């Protein structure tokens, strides 16, 4: 083992300390390299995890965390979803109708297409193909956000892409968990029970998230908005962690994910501009969570998980990108006023993110413990999907957006997009006034909020 040549034998506590230290350091170096080289950060985060993980130097071994790995991943993912929901705005307008149609009509196409491609191309069983399809059905807003920020994409398209990921990610995670339960208990669960369990976890989790978000908003309104005061941040984290753990215990596994997203959405809608420094602080914490999670989860992937897939795995992912995604966008945009350049770009831009990676890693452990054959193939195919979609989308999307004339000006600096809010009250009633598909870019006198 390469790690034995680099690090002398350590005790259990020292190994855990080294694991966290290396994961944080690798993530930080990947972020720095991304900033200097203008390469999508997620690509470098995954590469760093593979290099220092089981297949590489062996410095990061996620299995050493034991049951604590699942808990840590769930809490960090809940933080990412809460922060994403905080900046989500889906008004009852033309933009909101576009987004709802894309989710309602596009998601079934993605699920069905992923199922067929995984079964016939990657040769997974129908059960494991269904699990893979559910896991990768959602795009990753944590990946999309920095990409659209760097390329200066039209705000209307940026809102659709980020909103789609935030709405579908919790649904995909809960749906994948229900499919997993069906695989592990094939003779004790029928389809009616599966559907009811899916709806109950989504519905009850969202309800508790809305209640917790409303209560948190009332508490935050009574606290002064001082940049040097961290009480508001600590209060948010405390409520979020209790909400996530409580939903897991009261409702079931993965119920904390929709609860976290809805809680963040509720807080953002109630407080809006009064969030102040709190939103920036939560954004930094969410970026840190992503920086830590991607290397940690990628470290568990080995070449033996990817190599058996061969050209069939590449064909499966290519079909998802070039056939299934464009078909989902075409169906989800029927009757809308989206222009063909916008439809083409939406059909190309579908990178998978941290929720897919974390869900695949945790489910692979459960499948292996139950002795289900093919668990590692599912995990390997999910990470192959993440690697291919993030790399190709990240490299091609800026060129495609420029060629289709879908940018609003020079890309803004930084790795985060501006909050999806309207700065001018006149635009609050019509979010698309800032950038219509065929209209000219916004004049310099109305800069985007940062």
TALIN-V860772 format. One record per helix or strand. SS is the DSSP state (H for helix, E for strand). FROM is the first residue (numbers start at 1). TO is the last residue. If there is no record, write none. Layout:
ss->SS from->FROM to->TO
ss->SS from->FROM to->TO
This chain:
ss->H from->2 to->6
ss->H from->12 to->37
ss->H from->41 to->52
ss->H from->62 to->65
ss->H from->68 to->86
ss->H from->94 to->120
ss->H from->126 to->135
ss->H from->141 to->151
ss->E from->153 to->153
ss->H from->155 to->184
ss->H from->191 to->221
ss->H from->231 to->250
ss->H from->255 to->275
ss->H from->277 to->298
ss->H from->303 to->307
ss->H from->310 to->332
ss->H from->340 to->348
ss->H from->354 to->369
ss->H from->375 to->403
ss->E from->407 to->407
ss->H from->425 to->428
ss->H from->431 to->434
